[in-house]
């Protein structure tokens, strides 16, 4: 389940998003949870001129399969519109982030990070579009470590308010807790309902 809301004016943009992913399987004869993650974010972009903007954001995340009870990441920086056309948008962002992590094994970590990100939106037609977002977080407190958030979706419009969506999502952590993998990759599909004014 996912929800997002955006308010865009000529001066600024406010965005809020939430995603909850849960899956289980009984193929082995017993019910096993195979995915359990929650992600939320709120962001604010303030236009400095037609091509540049300042941004601030807060991301919250939990992921059972990385033993992550909570990740709290406030961030801020500067962004630019490399492409801003009717059917294509390409934004770049660079800034700083604080990363506070609480793991279920009792480990708590706090680190400073650099934020380097890009977001691409391409509308191929009135009924088909592609969204992609990649953000890298090199760790400046613990050099050599980093995390990465990647999401990409293809959206096919069925009706003005109803679409089909296919999404691939990857959360990479170079220094996971012991016994956990670095990657958590998810592939989801479903219907999307749009309310717009």
PyMOL CGO cylinders between C-alpha atoms (Angstrom):
from pymol import cmd
from pymol.cgo import CYLINDER

trace = [
    CYLINDER, 0.00, 0.00, 0.00, 1.31, 3.41, -0.86, 0.3, 1, 1, 1, 1, 1, 1,
    CYLINDER, 1.31, 3.41, -0.86, 0.09, 6.99, -0.83, 0.3, 1, 1, 1, 1, 1, 1,
    CYLINDER, 0.09, 6.99, -0.83, 1.64, 10.27, -1.94, 0.3, 1, 1, 1, 1, 1, 1,
    CYLINDER, 1.64, 10.27, -1.94, 0.47, 13.87, -2.06, 0.3, 1, 1, 1, 1, 1, 1,
    CYLINDER, 0.47, 13.87, -2.06, 2.05, 16.92, -3.70, 0.3, 1, 1, 1, 1, 1, 1,
    CYLINDER, 2.05, 16.92, -3.70, 1.16, 20.58, -3.56, 0.3, 1, 1, 1, 1, 1, 1,
    CYLINDER, 1.16, 20.58, -3.56, 2.98, 22.55, -6.26, 0.3, 1, 1, 1, 1, 1, 1,
    CYLINDER, 2.98, 22.55, -6.26, 2.91, 26.31, -6.77, 0.3, 1, 1, 1, 1, 1, 1,
    CYLINDER, 2.91, 26.31, -6.77, 5.13, 28.69, -8.72, 0.3, 1, 1, 1, 1, 1, 1,
    CYLINDER, 5.13, 28.69, -8.72, 7.02, 29.39, -5.47, 0.3, 1, 1, 1, 1, 1, 1,
    CYLINDER, 7.02, 29.39, -5.47, 7.40, 25.99, -3.80, 0.3, 1, 1, 1, 1, 1, 1,
    CYLINDER, 7.40, 25.99, -3.80, 6.50, 22.31, -3.57, 0.3, 1, 1, 1, 1, 1, 1,
    CYLINDER, 6.50, 22.31, -3.57, 5.36, 20.26, -0.58, 0.3, 1, 1, 1, 1, 1, 1,
    CYLINDER, 5.36, 20.26, -0.58, 5.41, 16.47, -0.88, 0.3, 1, 1, 1, 1, 1, 1,
    CYLINDER, 5.41, 16.47, -0.88, 4.36, 13.69, 1.49, 0.3, 1, 1, 1, 1, 1, 1,
    CYLINDER, 4.36, 13.69, 1.49, 4.67, 9.94, 0.84, 0.3, 1, 1, 1, 1, 1, 1,
    CYLINDER, 4.67, 9.94, 0.84, 4.09, 6.68, 2.71, 0.3, 1, 1, 1, 1, 1, 1,
    CYLINDER, 4.09, 6.68, 2.71, 4.64, 3.07, 1.64, 0.3, 1, 1, 1, 1, 1, 1,
    CYLINDER, 4.64, 3.07, 1.64, 3.92, -0.13, 3.55, 0.3, 1, 1, 1, 1, 1, 1,
    CYLINDER, 3.92, -0.13, 3.55, 5.08, -3.48, 2.15, 0.3, 1, 1, 1, 1, 1, 1,
    CYLINDER, 5.08, -3.48, 2.15, 4.04, -6.79, 3.69, 0.3, 1, 1, 1, 1, 1, 1,
    CYLINDER, 4.04, -6.79, 3.69, 4.14, -10.28, 2.17, 0.3, 1, 1, 1, 1, 1, 1,
    CYLINDER, 4.14, -10.28, 2.17, 4.03, -13.85, 3.45, 0.3, 1, 1, 1, 1, 1, 1,
    CYLINDER, 4.03, -13.85, 3.45, 4.37, -17.33, 1.97, 0.3, 1, 1, 1, 1, 1, 1,
    CYLINDER, 4.37, -17.33, 1.97, 3.26, -20.83, 3.02, 0.3, 1, 1, 1, 1, 1, 1,
    CYLINDER, 3.26, -20.83, 3.02, 5.12, -22.69, 0.26, 0.3, 1, 1, 1, 1, 1, 1,
    CYLINDER, 5.12, -22.69, 0.26, 7.24, -24.49, 2.88, 0.3, 1, 1, 1, 1, 1, 1,
    CYLINDER, 7.24, -24.49, 2.88, 4.16, -25.72, 4.71, 0.3, 1, 1, 1, 1, 1, 1,
    CYLINDER, 4.16, -25.72, 4.71, 4.20, -22.98, 7.33, 0.3, 1, 1, 1, 1, 1, 1,
    CYLINDER, 4.20, -22.98, 7.33, 3.41, -19.29, 7.10, 0.3, 1, 1, 1, 1, 1, 1,
    CYLINDER, 3.41, -19.29, 7.10, 6.61, -17.20, 6.75, 0.3, 1, 1, 1, 1, 1, 1,
    CYLINDER, 6.61, -17.20, 6.75, 6.83, -13.42, 6.46, 0.3, 1, 1, 1, 1, 1, 1,
    CYLINDER, 6.83, -13.42, 6.46, 8.84, -12.56, 3.34, 0.3, 1, 1, 1, 1, 1, 1,
    CYLINDER, 8.84, -12.56, 3.34, 8.60, -8.74, 3.39, 0.3, 1, 1, 1, 1, 1, 1,
    CYLINDER, 8.60, -8.74, 3.39, 7.82, -6.24, 6.13, 0.3, 1, 1, 1, 1, 1, 1,
    CYLINDER, 7.82, -6.24, 6.13, 8.91, -2.63, 5.50, 0.3, 1, 1, 1, 1, 1, 1,
    CYLINDER, 8.91, -2.63, 5.50, 7.46, 0.82, 6.06, 0.3, 1, 1, 1, 1, 1, 1,
    CYLINDER, 7.46, 0.82, 6.06, 8.73, 4.07, 4.54, 0.3, 1, 1, 1, 1, 1, 1,
    CYLINDER, 8.73, 4.07, 4.54, 7.57, 7.63, 4.96, 0.3, 1, 1, 1, 1, 1, 1,
    CYLINDER, 7.57, 7.63, 4.96, 8.84, 11.03, 3.90, 0.3, 1, 1, 1, 1, 1, 1,
    CYLINDER, 8.84, 11.03, 3.90, 7.98, 14.71, 3.87, 0.3, 1, 1, 1, 1, 1, 1,
    CYLINDER, 7.98, 14.71, 3.87, 9.78, 17.24, 1.70, 0.3, 1, 1, 1, 1, 1, 1,
    CYLINDER, 9.78, 17.24, 1.70, 9.78, 20.94, 0.93, 0.3, 1, 1, 1, 1, 1, 1,
    CYLINDER, 9.78, 20.94, 0.93, 11.32, 22.60, -2.15, 0.3, 1, 1, 1, 1, 1, 1,
    CYLINDER, 11.32, 22.60, -2.15, 11.65, 26.39, -2.34, 0.3, 1, 1, 1, 1, 1, 1,
    CYLINDER, 11.65, 26.39, -2.34, 12.28, 27.82, -5.82, 0.3, 1, 1, 1, 1, 1, 1,
    CYLINDER, 12.28, 27.82, -5.82, 15.21, 30.24, -5.90, 0.3, 1, 1, 1, 1, 1, 1,
    CYLINDER, 15.21, 30.24, -5.90, 14.72, 30.92, -9.62, 0.3, 1, 1, 1, 1, 1, 1,
    CYLINDER, 14.72, 30.92, -9.62, 13.48, 29.02, -12.67, 0.3, 1, 1, 1, 1, 1, 1,
    CYLINDER, 13.48, 29.02, -12.67, 16.31, 26.44, -12.51, 0.3, 1, 1, 1, 1, 1, 1,
    CYLINDER, 16.31, 26.44, -12.51, 17.43, 26.20, -8.87, 0.3, 1, 1, 1, 1, 1, 1,
    CYLINDER, 17.43, 26.20, -8.87, 15.73, 25.34, -5.59, 0.3, 1, 1, 1, 1, 1, 1,
    CYLINDER, 15.73, 25.34, -5.59, 16.60, 24.74, -1.95, 0.3, 1, 1, 1, 1, 1, 1,
    CYLINDER, 16.60, 24.74, -1.95, 15.17, 21.62, -0.31, 0.3, 1, 1, 1, 1, 1, 1,
    CYLINDER, 15.17, 21.62, -0.31, 14.61, 20.11, 3.09, 0.3, 1, 1, 1, 1, 1, 1,
    CYLINDER, 14.61, 20.11, 3.09, 13.27, 16.65, 3.88, 0.3, 1, 1, 1, 1, 1, 1,
    CYLINDER, 13.27, 16.65, 3.88, 12.76, 14.05, 6.58, 0.3, 1, 1, 1, 1, 1, 1,
    CYLINDER, 12.76, 14.05, 6.58, 12.70, 10.30, 5.82, 0.3, 1, 1, 1, 1, 1, 1,
    CYLINDER, 12.70, 10.30, 5.82, 11.51, 7.59, 8.22, 0.3, 1, 1, 1, 1, 1, 1,
    CYLINDER, 11.51, 7.59, 8.22, 12.00, 3.89, 7.53, 0.3, 1, 1, 1, 1, 1, 1,
    CYLINDER, 12.00, 3.89, 7.53, 11.74, 0.47, 9.15, 0.3, 1, 1, 1, 1, 1, 1,
    CYLINDER, 11.74, 0.47, 9.15, 12.68, -2.87, 7.59, 0.3, 1, 1, 1, 1, 1, 1,
    CYLINDER, 12.68, -2.87, 7.59, 12.35, -6.20, 9.39, 0.3, 1, 1, 1, 1, 1, 1,
    CYLINDER, 12.35, -6.20, 9.39, 14.77, -7.93, 7.01, 0.3, 1, 1, 1, 1, 1, 1,
    CYLINDER, 14.77, -7.93, 7.01, 17.55, -5.51, 7.84, 0.3, 1, 1, 1, 1, 1, 1,
    CYLINDER, 17.55, -5.51, 7.84, 16.66, -5.71, 11.57, 0.3, 1, 1, 1, 1, 1, 1,
    CYLINDER, 16.66, -5.71, 11.57, 15.94, -1.98, 11.27, 0.3, 1, 1, 1, 1, 1, 1,
    CYLINDER, 15.94, -1.98, 11.27, 13.40, -0.73, 13.80, 0.3, 1, 1, 1, 1, 1, 1,
    CYLINDER, 13.40, -0.73, 13.80, 13.73, 2.89, 12.73, 0.3, 1, 1, 1, 1, 1, 1,
    CYLINDER, 13.73, 2.89, 12.73, 15.88, 5.09, 10.50, 0.3, 1, 1, 1, 1, 1, 1,
    CYLINDER, 15.88, 5.09, 10.50, 15.38, 8.85, 10.95, 0.3, 1, 1, 1, 1, 1, 1,
    CYLINDER, 15.38, 8.85, 10.95, 17.08, 10.99, 8.29, 0.3, 1, 1, 1, 1, 1, 1,
    CYLINDER, 17.08, 10.99, 8.29, 16.61, 14.76, 8.08, 0.3, 1, 1, 1, 1, 1, 1,
    CYLINDER, 16.61, 14.76, 8.08, 18.36, 16.33, 5.07, 0.3, 1, 1, 1, 1, 1, 1,
    CYLINDER, 18.36, 16.33, 5.07, 18.78, 19.61, 3.24, 0.3, 1, 1, 1, 1, 1, 1,
    CYLINDER, 18.78, 19.61, 3.24, 20.61, 21.11, 0.32, 0.3, 1, 1, 1, 1, 1, 1,
    CYLINDER, 20.61, 21.11, 0.32, 20.40, 22.57, -3.17, 0.3, 1, 1, 1, 1, 1, 1,
    CYLINDER, 20.40, 22.57, -3.17, 18.76, 21.19, -6.29, 0.3, 1, 1, 1, 1, 1, 1,
    CYLINDER, 18.76, 21.19, -6.29, 18.56, 22.03, -9.95, 0.3, 1, 1, 1, 1, 1, 1,
    CYLINDER, 18.56, 22.03, -9.95, 16.27, 21.30, -12.89, 0.3, 1, 1, 1, 1, 1, 1,
    CYLINDER, 16.27, 21.30, -12.89, 18.52, 19.95, -15.65, 0.3, 1, 1, 1, 1, 1, 1,
    CYLINDER, 18.52, 19.95, -15.65, 15.47, 19.28, -17.80, 0.3, 1, 1, 1, 1, 1, 1,
    CYLINDER, 15.47, 19.28, -17.80, 12.08, 20.87, -17.16, 0.3, 1, 1, 1, 1, 1, 1,
    CYLINDER, 12.08, 20.87, -17.16, 9.81, 20.28, -20.14, 0.3, 1, 1, 1, 1, 1, 1,
    CYLINDER, 9.81, 20.28, -20.14, 6.17, 19.35, -20.55, 0.3, 1, 1, 1, 1, 1, 1,
    CYLINDER, 6.17, 19.35, -20.55, 6.87, 15.61, -20.85, 0.3, 1, 1, 1, 1, 1, 1,
    CYLINDER, 6.87, 15.61, -20.85, 10.30, 15.28, -19.18, 0.3, 1, 1, 1, 1, 1, 1,
    CYLINDER, 10.30, 15.28, -19.18, 11.70, 16.29, -15.81, 0.3, 1, 1, 1, 1, 1, 1,
    CYLINDER, 11.70, 16.29, -15.81, 15.26, 15.64, -14.58, 0.3, 1, 1, 1, 1, 1, 1,
    CYLINDER, 15.26, 15.64, -14.58, 16.27, 17.02, -11.19, 0.3, 1, 1, 1, 1, 1, 1,
    CYLINDER, 16.27, 17.02, -11.19, 19.61, 16.77, -9.41, 0.3, 1, 1, 1, 1, 1, 1,
    CYLINDER, 19.61, 16.77, -9.41, 20.09, 17.28, -5.66, 0.3, 1, 1, 1, 1, 1, 1,
    CYLINDER, 20.09, 17.28, -5.66, 23.16, 17.62, -3.45, 0.3, 1, 1, 1, 1, 1, 1,
    CYLINDER, 23.16, 17.62, -3.45, 23.24, 18.25, 0.27, 0.3, 1, 1, 1, 1, 1, 1,
    CYLINDER, 23.24, 18.25, 0.27, 23.84, 16.82, 3.72, 0.3, 1, 1, 1, 1, 1, 1,
    CYLINDER, 23.84, 16.82, 3.72, 21.91, 14.31, 5.78, 0.3, 1, 1, 1, 1, 1, 1,
    CYLINDER, 21.91, 14.31, 5.78, 21.94, 13.07, 9.36, 0.3, 1, 1, 1, 1, 1, 1,
    CYLINDER, 21.94, 13.07, 9.36, 21.25, 9.35, 9.78, 0.3, 1, 1, 1, 1, 1, 1,
    CYLINDER, 21.25, 9.35, 9.78, 19.99, 7.96, 13.08, 0.3, 1, 1, 1, 1, 1, 1,
    CYLINDER, 19.99, 7.96, 13.08, 19.46, 4.17, 13.05, 0.3, 1, 1, 1, 1, 1, 1,
    CYLINDER, 19.46, 4.17, 13.05, 17.91, 1.89, 15.68, 0.3, 1, 1, 1, 1, 1, 1,
    CYLINDER, 17.91, 1.89, 15.68, 18.31, -1.87, 15.12, 0.3, 1, 1, 1, 1, 1, 1,
    CYLINDER, 18.31, -1.87, 15.12, 16.41, -4.67, 16.85, 0.3, 1, 1, 1, 1, 1, 1,
    CYLINDER, 16.41, -4.67, 16.85, 19.66, -6.28, 18.09, 0.3, 1, 1, 1, 1, 1, 1,
    CYLINDER, 19.66, -6.28, 18.09, 20.28, -3.24, 20.31, 0.3, 1, 1, 1, 1, 1, 1,
    CYLINDER, 20.28, -3.24, 20.31, 22.71, -1.43, 17.99, 0.3, 1, 1, 1, 1, 1, 1,
    CYLINDER, 22.71, -1.43, 17.99, 22.12, 2.33, 17.60, 0.3, 1, 1, 1, 1, 1, 1,
    CYLINDER, 22.12, 2.33, 17.60, 24.14, 4.40, 15.13, 0.3, 1, 1, 1, 1, 1, 1,
    CYLINDER, 24.14, 4.40, 15.13, 24.34, 8.10, 14.31, 0.3, 1, 1, 1, 1, 1, 1,
    CYLINDER, 24.34, 8.10, 14.31, 26.26, 9.40, 11.30, 0.3, 1, 1, 1, 1, 1, 1,
    CYLINDER, 26.26, 9.40, 11.30, 26.58, 12.33, 8.96, 0.3, 1, 1, 1, 1, 1, 1,
    CYLINDER, 26.58, 12.33, 8.96, 26.13, 11.76, 5.24, 0.3, 1, 1, 1, 1, 1, 1,
    CYLINDER, 26.13, 11.76, 5.24, 26.46, 13.52, 1.91, 0.3, 1, 1, 1, 1, 1, 1,
    CYLINDER, 26.46, 13.52, 1.91, 23.29, 13.37, -0.18, 0.3, 1, 1, 1, 1, 1, 1,
    CYLINDER, 23.29, 13.37, -0.18, 23.59, 13.02, -3.96, 0.3, 1, 1, 1, 1, 1, 1,
    CYLINDER, 23.59, 13.02, -3.96, 20.37, 12.31, -5.82, 0.3, 1, 1, 1, 1, 1, 1,
    CYLINDER, 20.37, 12.31, -5.82, 18.52, 12.49, -9.09, 0.3, 1, 1, 1, 1, 1, 1,
    CYLINDER, 18.52, 12.49, -9.09, 14.89, 12.15, -10.08, 0.3, 1, 1, 1, 1, 1, 1,
    CYLINDER, 14.89, 12.15, -10.08, 13.62, 11.48, -13.60, 0.3, 1, 1, 1, 1, 1, 1,
    CYLINDER, 13.62, 11.48, -13.60, 10.02, 11.61, -14.85, 0.3, 1, 1, 1, 1, 1, 1,
    CYLINDER, 10.02, 11.61, -14.85, 9.17, 10.85, -18.48, 0.3, 1, 1, 1, 1, 1, 1,
    CYLINDER, 9.17, 10.85, -18.48, 5.67, 10.93, -19.98, 0.3, 1, 1, 1, 1, 1, 1,
    CYLINDER, 5.67, 10.93, -19.98, 5.81, 8.96, -23.21, 0.3, 1, 1, 1, 1, 1, 1,
    CYLINDER, 5.81, 8.96, -23.21, 2.13, 9.51, -23.96, 0.3, 1, 1, 1, 1, 1, 1,
    CYLINDER, 2.13, 9.51, -23.96, -1.12, 10.44, -22.23, 0.3, 1, 1, 1, 1, 1, 1,
    CYLINDER, -1.12, 10.44, -22.23, -1.41, 6.88, -20.95, 0.3, 1, 1, 1, 1, 1, 1,
    CYLINDER, -1.41, 6.88, -20.95, 2.17, 5.74, -20.26, 0.3, 1, 1, 1, 1, 1, 1,
    CYLINDER, 2.17, 5.74, -20.26, 4.90, 7.21, -18.04, 0.3, 1, 1, 1, 1, 1, 1,
    CYLINDER, 4.90, 7.21, -18.04, 8.11, 6.25, -16.22, 0.3, 1, 1, 1, 1, 1, 1,
    CYLINDER, 8.11, 6.25, -16.22, 9.32, 7.57, -12.86, 0.3, 1, 1, 1, 1, 1, 1,
    CYLINDER, 9.32, 7.57, -12.86, 12.81, 6.90, -11.46, 0.3, 1, 1, 1, 1, 1, 1,
    CYLINDER, 12.81, 6.90, -11.46, 14.63, 8.15, -8.36, 0.3, 1, 1, 1, 1, 1, 1,
    CYLINDER, 14.63, 8.15, -8.36, 18.14, 7.36, -7.10, 0.3, 1, 1, 1, 1, 1, 1,
    CYLINDER, 18.14, 7.36, -7.10, 19.71, 8.80, -3.95, 0.3, 1, 1, 1, 1, 1, 1,
    CYLINDER, 19.71, 8.80, -3.95, 23.21, 7.95, -2.69, 0.3, 1, 1, 1, 1, 1, 1,
    CYLINDER, 23.21, 7.95, -2.69, 24.30, 8.66, 0.88, 0.3, 1, 1, 1, 1, 1, 1,
    CYLINDER, 24.30, 8.66, 0.88, 28.11, 8.41, 1.32, 0.3, 1, 1, 1, 1, 1, 1,
    CYLINDER, 28.11, 8.41, 1.32, 28.88, 8.23, 5.05, 0.3, 1, 1, 1, 1, 1, 1,
    CYLINDER, 28.88, 8.23, 5.05, 31.26, 10.95, 6.25, 0.3, 1, 1, 1, 1, 1, 1,
    CYLINDER, 31.26, 10.95, 6.25, 31.36, 9.71, 9.88, 0.3, 1, 1, 1, 1, 1, 1,
    CYLINDER, 31.36, 9.71, 9.88, 32.32, 6.14, 8.98, 0.3, 1, 1, 1, 1, 1, 1,
    CYLINDER, 32.32, 6.14, 8.98, 34.30, 6.58, 5.74, 0.3, 1, 1, 1, 1, 1, 1,
    CYLINDER, 34.30, 6.58, 5.74, 33.85, 3.97, 3.03, 0.3, 1, 1, 1, 1, 1, 1,
    CYLINDER, 33.85, 3.97, 3.03, 30.31, 3.04, 4.04, 0.3, 1, 1, 1, 1, 1, 1,
    CYLINDER, 30.31, 3.04, 4.04, 27.20, 4.27, 2.25, 0.3, 1, 1, 1, 1, 1, 1,
    CYLINDER, 27.20, 4.27, 2.25, 23.56, 3.56, 1.61, 0.3, 1, 1, 1, 1, 1, 1,
    CYLINDER, 23.56, 3.56, 1.61, 21.46, 3.85, -1.53, 0.3, 1, 1, 1, 1, 1, 1,
    CYLINDER, 21.46, 3.85, -1.53, 17.74, 4.24, -2.21, 0.3, 1, 1, 1, 1, 1, 1,
    CYLINDER, 17.74, 4.24, -2.21, 16.48, 3.37, -5.69, 0.3, 1, 1, 1, 1, 1, 1,
    CYLINDER, 16.48, 3.37, -5.69, 12.89, 3.33, -6.95, 0.3, 1, 1, 1, 1, 1, 1,
    CYLINDER, 12.89, 3.33, -6.95, 11.54, 3.04, -10.47, 0.3, 1, 1, 1, 1, 1, 1,
    CYLINDER, 11.54, 3.04, -10.47, 7.95, 2.71, -11.70, 0.3, 1, 1, 1, 1, 1, 1,
    CYLINDER, 7.95, 2.71, -11.70, 6.12, 2.37, -14.99, 0.3, 1, 1, 1, 1, 1, 1,
    CYLINDER, 6.12, 2.37, -14.99, 2.56, 3.60, -14.98, 0.3, 1, 1, 1, 1, 1, 1,
    CYLINDER, 2.56, 3.60, -14.98, -0.14, 2.83, -17.52, 0.3, 1, 1, 1, 1, 1, 1,
    CYLINDER, -0.14, 2.83, -17.52, -3.36, 4.84, -17.34, 0.3, 1, 1, 1, 1, 1, 1,
    CYLINDER, -3.36, 4.84, -17.34, -6.59, 2.86, -17.63, 0.3, 1, 1, 1, 1, 1, 1,
    CYLINDER, -6.59, 2.86, -17.63, -8.96, 5.70, -16.80, 0.3, 1, 1, 1, 1, 1, 1,
    CYLINDER, -8.96, 5.70, -16.80, -8.32, 9.32, -15.83, 0.3, 1, 1, 1, 1, 1, 1,
    CYLINDER, -8.32, 9.32, -15.83, -8.33, 8.30, -12.15, 0.3, 1, 1, 1, 1, 1, 1,
    CYLINDER, -8.33, 8.30, -12.15, -7.18, 4.65, -12.43, 0.3, 1, 1, 1, 1, 1, 1,
    CYLINDER, -7.18, 4.65, -12.43, -3.77, 3.30, -13.49, 0.3, 1, 1, 1, 1, 1, 1,
    CYLINDER, -3.77, 3.30, -13.49, -1.75, 0.10, -13.39, 0.3, 1, 1, 1, 1, 1, 1,
    CYLINDER, -1.75, 0.10, -13.39, 1.70, 0.42, -11.81, 0.3, 1, 1, 1, 1, 1, 1,
    CYLINDER, 1.70, 0.42, -11.81, 4.80, -1.79, -11.73, 0.3, 1, 1, 1, 1, 1, 1,
    CYLINDER, 4.80, -1.79, -11.73, 7.53, -0.75, -9.26, 0.3, 1, 1, 1, 1, 1, 1,
    CYLINDER, 7.53, -0.75, -9.26, 11.04, -1.99, -8.47, 0.3, 1, 1, 1, 1, 1, 1,
    CYLINDER, 11.04, -1.99, -8.47, 12.60, -0.80, -5.23, 0.3, 1, 1, 1, 1, 1, 1,
    CYLINDER, 12.60, -0.80, -5.23, 16.07, -1.37, -3.76, 0.3, 1, 1, 1, 1, 1, 1,
    CYLINDER, 16.07, -1.37, -3.76, 17.45, -0.35, -0.38, 0.3, 1, 1, 1, 1, 1, 1,
    CYLINDER, 17.45, -0.35, -0.38, 21.20, -0.97, -0.10, 0.3, 1, 1, 1, 1, 1, 1,
    CYLINDER, 21.20, -0.97, -0.10, 23.20, -0.67, 3.12, 0.3, 1, 1, 1, 1, 1, 1,
    CYLINDER, 23.20, -0.67, 3.12, 26.96, -1.29, 2.92, 0.3, 1, 1, 1, 1, 1, 1,
    CYLINDER, 26.96, -1.29, 2.92, 27.28, -2.03, 6.65, 0.3, 1, 1, 1, 1, 1, 1,
    CYLINDER, 27.28, -2.03, 6.65, 24.22, -4.07, 7.71, 0.3, 1, 1, 1, 1, 1, 1,
    CYLINDER, 24.22, -4.07, 7.71, 24.00, -5.70, 11.11, 0.3, 1, 1, 1, 1, 1, 1,
    CYLINDER, 24.00, -5.70, 11.11, 25.55, -9.15, 11.39, 0.3, 1, 1, 1, 1, 1, 1,
    CYLINDER, 25.55, -9.15, 11.39, 23.61, -11.90, 9.65, 0.3, 1, 1, 1, 1, 1, 1,
    CYLINDER, 23.61, -11.90, 9.65, 21.66, -9.58, 7.36, 0.3, 1, 1, 1, 1, 1, 1,
    CYLINDER, 21.66, -9.58, 7.36, 22.14, -8.98, 3.63, 0.3, 1, 1, 1, 1, 1, 1,
    CYLINDER, 22.14, -8.98, 3.63, 23.15, -5.62, 2.20, 0.3, 1, 1, 1, 1, 1, 1,
    CYLINDER, 23.15, -5.62, 2.20, 20.30, -5.42, -0.33, 0.3, 1, 1, 1, 1, 1, 1,
    CYLINDER, 20.30, -5.42, -0.33, 16.55, -5.47, 0.13, 0.3, 1, 1, 1, 1, 1, 1,
    CYLINDER, 16.55, -5.47, 0.13, 14.98, -5.61, -3.35, 0.3, 1, 1, 1, 1, 1, 1,
    CYLINDER, 14.98, -5.61, -3.35, 11.23, -5.59, -3.87, 0.3, 1, 1, 1, 1, 1, 1,
    CYLINDER, 11.23, -5.59, -3.87, 9.09, -5.85, -7.00, 0.3, 1, 1, 1, 1, 1, 1,
    CYLINDER, 9.09, -5.85, -7.00, 5.44, -4.84, -6.69, 0.3, 1, 1, 1, 1, 1, 1,
    CYLINDER, 5.44, -4.84, -6.69, 2.50, -4.33, -9.01, 0.3, 1, 1, 1, 1, 1, 1,
    CYLINDER, 2.50, -4.33, -9.01, -1.05, -3.15, -8.54, 0.3, 1, 1, 1, 1, 1, 1,
    CYLINDER, -1.05, -3.15, -8.54, -3.70, -0.53, -9.22, 0.3, 1, 1, 1, 1, 1, 1,
    CYLINDER, -3.70, -0.53, -9.22, -3.20, 3.17, -8.58, 0.3, 1, 1, 1, 1, 1, 1,
    CYLINDER, -3.20, 3.17, -8.58, -5.99, 5.62, -7.84, 0.3, 1, 1, 1, 1, 1, 1,
    CYLINDER, -5.99, 5.62, -7.84, -5.33, 9.33, -8.48, 0.3, 1, 1, 1, 1, 1, 1,
    CYLINDER, -5.33, 9.33, -8.48, -7.17, 12.27, -6.91, 0.3, 1, 1, 1, 1, 1, 1,
    CYLINDER, -7.17, 12.27, -6.91, -6.15, 15.54, -8.51, 0.3, 1, 1, 1, 1, 1, 1,
    CYLINDER, -6.15, 15.54, -8.51, -7.31, 19.11, -8.60, 0.3, 1, 1, 1, 1, 1, 1,
]
cmd.load_cgo(trace, "trace")
